[in-house]
Amino acid sequence: MLNVERAGEAIARVRALGVREFCVCAGSRNSPLLAVLGASDARLFSFVDERSAAFFALGRIKQHRRPVAVVTTSGTAVAELLPATVEAFYSDAPLILMTADRPARYRGTGAPQCIDQEGIFGTFAATDPDAWNGTMPLHINLEFDEPLIDGKPIFVFGFSILDSEPTRRPPNPKSKIQNPKFERPLLILAALPPEDRERVREYALTLNAPVYAEALSGLREDAALEHLHIKSGERMIHAGSFDGVIRIGGVPTLRFWRDLDESKRELPVVSFSNVRFTGLSRGDVHPLAALPRPKASARDEEFFDRDAAIAAKIGRILDAEPDSEPAIFRELSREVPPGSRIYLGNSLPIREWDLFASRDPRGFEYEGNRGANGIDGQLSTFLGWCANDRENFAVAGDLTALYDMNAPWIVPQLDAGTRFRIVVVNNGGGKIFSRVASLKSMDGDVRRRIVENQHSLRFGPWAAMWNLEDQIIERIPDAEATRRFWEQYDALWS
Ligand SMILES: Cc1ncc(C[n+]2csc(CCOP(=O)(O)OP(=O)(O)O)c2C)c(N)n1
């Protein structure tokens, strides 16, 4: 059965239980539910913060004395429902939690935004609608596989617009450590602790294969690896003829990692990481300590020439569109003082930084919450990570910042002399969703309102409230310039 049909059934089911109002919190995993609801006559309230949505739903239940549903995407979005669920449980309130999930085969693999959601509310929520007594929370967890709606792989902006990925699985210490013997390998470097970087650099140099290095690897701007880096972005990977993938570090962010579970299932993957999770529904993770001496591969000059040519063209488009969002990311990477520590928020920041930040080696140290990929708690994590001996920068989207508005509370308690800046790239909503193919069929206004949560809020008064006008910097990309940028960018690959 199609996802939208299953979503329609689930919504009809809860409507039959008396639900008239839905508090929706968008993600891409719950897009089938959003598509159905957007085309329905149900009353919809759209939220950024799931915790707030669930408490609001509780208020509606108290007002109208009938069940209200909260609809979320996967991952920490689900966990954010717990406080209101506990409150509802102890006040006999029929709060209905409709949570989108990835297919069960991903459970335990550590894939982004895939957590163990089944039964996550424990005794605080019933899970069987047929046996539900109508006086306590009810959790309906819905697995949606890809394609979420229309069956085509979704490529937007050169990276995934999908916010969820597979689950986690403990490493298998007994699994035989493979020394990958690929002829034409691709090396993907994801989050790495500083102490492992030297070894990984040596490995990459000997392997001599194209390297896709994410910022959190700490090797994206590494001068010694400059001749191996793929610089035009992850779409270039599709232009290569790789016969295997070697991943080192945490679960990668790039869309291609998801393709390895979908359109590229036949491509062998070997992972070395101290993170226990494969982030894929296949394969094992070998400890980084077991990184073998690689076999050198022959350099594919044609591949690197094409990559360099496209990267140069991207640079020229960025020069021509300085007010576009990608150009703002490049500019930020040039403005931040060398040696700074940079926290990259989820959604577009982590992706646009990987794609467009300058590759000049400037000694940046990167961090980010890449365990479950939520947009919640980002500024709080950043402030907890701020060190007092260097400058600290966070780069976050506007909804991500809105989600954590009270994070600055802790600032007066940080070590004296802690220097930080929070850069909010305010593009007026969750713009990662602006080109989600599966949502195209929805009415444009509905999509902007309930999926992107489009807004015209400004962050100056928030900065003033906390007395942080110098530390909170708002950058507002020009939407038209951004559109023009992506149009030209897409044309490079056609
Ligand atoms: C807790 C949580 N809820 C929902 C999501 C789904 N989600 C992924 S990206 C995104 C939008 C983020 O918007 P913003 O911070 O403004 O960044 P932009 O996409 O504009 O870069 C949402 C809601 C999530 N990842 N985590």
The ligand as an SDF file (V2000), in Angstrom:
LIG
                    3D

 26 27  0  0  0  0  0  0  0  0999 V2000
   13.3590   17.9390   16.7950 C   0  0  0  0  0  0  0  0  0  0  0  0
   13.2020   17.9460   15.3100 C   0  0  0  0  0  0  0  0  0  0  0  0
   12.0120   18.2410   14.7840 N   0  0  0  0  0  0  0  0  0  0  0  0
   11.8410   18.2460   13.4380 C   0  0  0  0  0  0  0  0  0  0  0  0
   12.8780   17.9550   12.6150 C   0  0  0  0  0  0  0  0  0  0  0  0
   12.6560   17.9510   11.1010 C   0  0  0  0  0  0  0  0  0  0  0  0
   13.3950   19.0510   10.4880 N   0  0  0  0  0  0  0  0  0  0  0  0
   14.5630   18.8630    9.8440 C   0  0  0  0  0  0  0  0  0  0  0  0
   15.1790   20.2300    9.1910 S   0  0  0  0  0  0  0  0  0  0  0  0
   13.8800   21.1640    9.7260 C   0  0  0  0  0  0  0  0  0  0  0  0
   13.7720   22.6180    9.3920 C   0  0  0  0  0  0  0  0  0  0  0  0
   14.8780   23.4270    9.9760 C   0  0  0  0  0  0  0  0  0  0  0  0
   14.6890   24.7770    9.6680 O   0  0  0  0  0  0  0  0  0  0  0  0
   15.8170   25.8630    9.9240 P   0  0  0  0  0  0  0  0  0  0  0  0
   16.4620   25.6330   11.2540 O   0  0  0  0  0  0  0  0  0  0  0  0
   15.2500   27.2110    9.7060 O   0  0  0  0  0  0  0  0  0  0  0  0
   16.9040   25.5260    8.8420 O   0  0  0  0  0  0  0  0  0  0  0  0
   16.8560   25.6070    7.2430 P   0  0  0  0  0  0  0  0  0  0  0  0
   16.2160   24.3660    6.7530 O   0  0  0  0  0  0  0  0  0  0  0  0
   16.1260   26.8210    6.7930 O   0  0  0  0  0  0  0  0  0  0  0  0
   18.2810   25.6480    6.9470 O   0  0  0  0  0  0  0  0  0  0  0  0
   12.9780   20.3630   10.4320 C   0  0  0  0  0  0  0  0  0  0  0  0
   11.7310   20.8710   11.0470 C   0  0  0  0  0  0  0  0  0  0  0  0
   14.1200   17.6480   13.2100 C   0  0  0  0  0  0  0  0  0  0  0  0
   15.2130   17.3760   12.4900 N   0  0  0  0  0  0  0  0  0  0  0  0
   14.2560   17.6680   14.5560 N   0  0  0  0  0  0  0  0  0  0  0  0
  1  2  1  0
  2  3  1  0
  2 26  2  0
  3  4  2  0
  4  5  1  0
  5  6  1  0
  5 24  2  0
  6  7  1  0
  7  8  2  0
  7 22  1  0
  8  9  1  0
  9 10  1  0
 10 11  1  0
 10 22  2  0
 11 12  1  0
 12 13  1  0
 13 14  1  0
 14 15  2  0
 14 16  1  0
 14 17  1  0
 17 18  1  0
 18 19  2  0
 18 20  1  0
 18 21  1  0
 22 23  1  0
 24 25  1  0
 24 26  1  0
M  CHG  1   7   1
M  END
$$$$
